[in-house]
Amino acid sequence: MEAERCIRNPVTGQLLRLPYLDGSRKRPEYRHMGLLTKAGDGDAPHRFAVAEIVHQRDRVVIDRFLPETGRWELVLGLPCHPPLKWEMEMNQETVAFRDRLLWVDLTRGAISVDPFSHRPEFRFVELPEGSSLADFRQAPTATFFMREMGKYRRIGVSDGRLRYIEASLHAPFLLSSFVLDDEGRSWTLERQVELGRVLEDGGHPCEEGKRPPQIAVINPLNADTIYITVGEQKHIVAVDIYQGKVIASSPLQHGYRSLVPCVLPPALGSSRIPTYGRNPLHDFKMVTGPSSTPF
């Protein structure tokens, strides 16, 4: 299909159209792109990178766009650690976390990279123990299965930490929340509630024979709030997993394919998207400092 890809400042309305990948607006396949910004004074972005992950036989590279160059470039990075033994099946949106982009395979884990690096290092973090579904990847219905699992699992950022949320498919529909350690190596179970009981007490019971409650989105500011869809995606329900109760609900009027969390810093109102071929330092003051965490 033909596709136009743009970057838009949702506060000012400024729009920047990206050049076509491979010089053509038609793409033989769709892959998940990610956008990462670097902030200057007042948290306003002063640089950005757009990237997507590309599998090439036995290696993983990224297709990257930087406004300084004004073009897409294929960047070969350092081998993934630990090595990937399969081609990823991205089944949720790309996640920006600190200084890296993460591409998520909700049956195995996430691969991350710094898209600004001249020699990016790929890193992989596996899902918590017991959540990996490697045995299902060779099944005849694997593609459908992985797409469905994306409705009951989610990786996202909340309270400045990377989190993994999982809902079981059978009563009592356990909802589990994990947080990744600062070294980016292991997950810790932080909260677990019986979602079936919480929804019933909150006036949204799980009907027998109907689709199990699905994870819609993680609250980016409050790690204790998870948004759930119930009733064949007719309602979205905010669940406080710390208190174990429903705190809000709202009907979904027009249906949806996915919901994405969005935080709009006030500084976006006074920032402009760097244009092609311009060094971002001409327009913004760079703030430098030590790297944060390894993941």
C-alpha positions in Angstrom: 0.0 0.0 0.0 1.0 3.6 -0.4 1.9 5.5 2.8 2.9 9.0 3.9 4.9 9.2 7.1 4.9 12.5 9.0 6.1 13.9 12.3 3.6 16.3 14.0 3.8 18.5 17.0 0.3 17.9 18.5 0.4 21.2 20.4 1.5 23.7 17.7 0.2 21.6 14.7 3.6 21.8 12.9 3.9 18.9 10.4 7.1 17.5 8.8 6.8 14.9 6.1 9.5 12.3 6.0 11.1 11.3 2.7 9.9 8.0 1.2 11.8 4.9 2.3 13.8 3.4 -0.6 12.5 6.4 -2.7 9.0 5.0 -3.0 5.8 5.6 -1.2 4.8 1.9 -1.7 6.1 -0.6 0.8 5.9 -4.4 0.3 5.4 -4.8 4.1 4.7 -2.9 7.2 7.1 -2.6 10.1 6.8 -0.7 13.3 8.6 2.7 13.3 9.7 4.4 16.5 10.4 8.1 17.3 12.9 9.1 19.9 13.7 12.7 20.9 16.5 14.3 22.9 15.5 17.2 25.2 17.2 20.6 25.6 16.4 23.4 28.0 12.9 23.2 29.5 12.4 19.6 28.3 11.7 20.8 24.7 13.0 18.3 22.1 16.1 19.5 20.2 16.8 16.4 18.2 14.8 13.5 17.0 15.4 10.1 15.3 12.9 7.9 13.5 13.9 4.3 13.1 12.6 0.8 12.3 14.1 -2.6 12.8 15.1 -4.7 9.8 15.9 -8.4 9.7 18.6 -9.4 7.1 19.2 -13.1 7.2 21.4 -13.7 10.3 21.6 -10.0 11.4 19.5 -7.2 12.7 20.0 -3.6 11.4 18.0 -0.4 11.6 16.7 1.9 9.0 17.2 5.4 10.4 16.2 9.0 9.6 18.0 12.0 11.2 17.0 15.6 10.3 20.7 16.5 10.1 21.2 14.3 7.1 17.7 14.5 5.7 17.7 10.9 4.4 17.1 7.4 5.4 20.2 5.3 6.1 20.7 1.6 6.9 22.8 1.3 10.0 24.6 -1.9 11.0 25.0 -2.3 14.7 26.8 -4.5 17.1 25.4 -8.0 17.4 22.4 -8.4 19.7 23.2 -9.6 23.3 22.0 -12.1 24.0 21.8 -13.3 20.4 18.4 -13.5 18.8 17.5 -17.0 17.5 14.3 -16.0 15.7 12.8 -13.2 13.7 10.7 -10.9 15.9 7.0 -10.5 15.4 6.2 -7.0 16.7 2.7 -7.0 18.0 2.5 -3.6 19.8 3.7 -0.1 19.2 7.4 0.8 19.5 8.2 2.1 23.0 10.6 5.0 23.7 12.4 4.5 27.0 15.1 6.9 28.2 17.7 6.9 25.5 16.5 3.9 23.6 13.7 2.6 21.3 12.2 -0.8 22.0 10.6 -3.1 19.5 8.3 -5.5 21.4 7.4 -9.2 20.7 4.9 -10.0 23.3 5.6 -13.8 23.0 9.3 -13.4 23.9 10.5 -10.0 24.9 11.9 -6.7 23.5 14.9 -5.6 21.6 16.3 -2.1 22.2 18.7 0.2 20.5 20.0 3.8 20.6 18.9 5.2 17.2 21.3 8.2 17.5 24.4 6.0 17.8 26.8 5.6 14.9 27.3 2.0 15.9 24.1 1.0 17.7 24.2 -1.8 20.2 21.2 -4.2 20.2 20.1 -5.5 23.5 17.4 -8.0 24.3 15.3 -8.5 27.5 13.2 -11.6 27.7 9.7 -11.6 29.3 9.4 -12.6 32.9 9.9 -16.3 33.7 6.9 -18.3 32.7 5.6 -15.7 30.2 7.7 -16.7 27.2 5.7 -18.6 24.5 8.5 -19.8 22.3 6.9 -23.3 21.8 3.9 -21.7 20.0 5.9 -20.0 17.3 6.0 -23.0 15.1 2.3 -23.8 15.3 0.2 -23.5 12.1 -1.8 -20.7 13.8 1.2 -18.9 15.2 0.5 -15.6 13.5 -3.1 -15.4 14.7 -2.0 -16.5 18.2 0.7 -13.8 18.5 -1.8 -11.2 17.3 -4.3 -12.3 19.9 -1.7 -12.4 22.7 -1.1 -8.7 22.1 -4.5 -8.0 23.5 -3.7 -9.5 26.9 -0.1 -8.3 27.3 1.6 -4.9 27.2 5.1 -3.4 27.6 5.1 0.3 28.4 6.6 3.1 30.5 5.1 4.4 33.7 6.5 6.4 36.6 9.8 6.4 34.7 10.2 2.6 34.7 9.7 0.0 32.1 6.8 -2.3 32.9 5.2 -5.5 31.6 1.5 -6.2 32.2 -0.1 -9.6 31.6 -3.7 -10.8 32.0 -4.6 -14.4 32.1 -7.2 -15.8 29.8 -9.2 -17.8 32.3 -11.0 -17.1 35.6 -10.1 -15.5 38.0 -8.3 -13.5 35.2 -5.1 -12.6 37.1 -3.6 -9.3 36.2 0.1 -9.2 36.9 2.4 -6.1 36.8 6.2 -6.5 36.5 8.9 -3.8 36.6 12.3 -4.1 35.0 15.4 -3.5 37.1 17.8 -0.6 36.4 20.3 -2.9 34.8 17.7 -4.0 32.2 18.2 -7.7 33.0 15.3 -9.0 35.1 11.7 -8.4 36.0 10.1 -8.1 39.5 6.5 -8.9 40.1 5.1 -5.7 41.7 1.4 -6.2 41.8 -1.1 -9.0 41.1 -4.9 -8.8 41.4 -7.9 -11.0 40.5 -9.2 -8.9 37.6 -12.5 -10.9 37.5 -13.4 -10.0 41.1 -12.3 -6.3 40.7 -14.4 -5.8 37.6 -17.5 -7.5 39.1 -17.2 -5.4 42.2 -16.9 -2.3 40.0 -20.0 -3.1 38.0 -18.4 -4.7 34.9 -18.6 -8.5 35.4 -16.9 -10.8 33.0 -19.7 -12.7 31.2 -19.3 -16.4 30.8 -18.5 -17.4 27.2 -17.5 -13.8 26.3 -14.0 -12.5 25.4 -11.8 -12.2 28.5 -10.9 -8.7 29.7 -8.1 -7.2 27.6 -5.3 -4.7 28.4 -5.8 -1.4 26.6 -3.0 0.8 27.8 -0.7 1.5 30.8 -1.1 4.8 32.5 2.2 6.6 31.7 2.2 8.7 35.0 0.7 6.2 37.5 1.9 2.6 37.5 -1.0 1.5 39.6 -3.6 2.4 37.0 -4.2 0.0 34.1 -6.9 0.5 31.5 -8.9 -2.6 30.6 -11.5 -3.2 27.8 -14.5 -5.3 28.7 -17.7 -6.4 26.9 -16.3 -7.0 23.4 -14.3 -3.7 23.7 -17.4 -1.6 24.4 -16.1 -0.1 27.6 -12.7 1.0 28.8 -12.3 0.6 32.6 -9.5 2.1 34.7 -8.4 -0.3 37.4 -6.3 0.6 40.4 -4.2 -2.5 40.9 -2.8 -1.3 44.3 -6.3 -0.8 45.8 -7.8 -3.6 43.8 -10.8 -1.6 42.5 -12.4 0.1 39.5 -11.8 3.9 39.7 -13.4 5.0 36.4 -15.1 3.7 33.2 -16.2 5.1 29.8 -17.9 3.7 26.7 -15.9 3.4 23.5 -18.1 4.9 20.9 -16.4 4.3 17.6 -14.3 1.2 18.2 -10.5 1.1 18.0 -7.6 -1.1 17.0 -5.2 0.1 19.7 -4.8 2.8 22.3 -1.4 4.6 22.8 -0.5 6.5 25.9 0.5 10.1 25.3 2.2 12.7 27.5 2.4 16.3 26.2 5.1 18.4 28.0 4.3 22.1 28.1 7.6 22.9 26.4 6.1 21.4 23.1 4.2 24.6 22.7 7.4 26.6 22.1 9.4 24.0 20.2 9.8 23.4 16.5 10.6 20.2 14.6 14.1 20.5 13.1 14.0 20.6 9.3 16.1 18.6 6.9 19.8 19.4 6.7 19.8 21.7 9.7 22.1 21.1 12.6 19.8 21.1 15.6 22.4 23.0 17.6 21.7 26.1 15.4 18.2 26.3 16.8 18.5 24.7 20.2 21.0 24.6 23.1 22.3 21.1 23.8 22.3 19.8 27.3 24.9 17.1 27.8 25.5 14.8 30.7 26.3 11.2 31.6 24.3 8.3 30.2 21.4 7.2 32.4 20.9 3.4 32.5 22.3 0.7 30.3 18.9 -0.3 28.9 
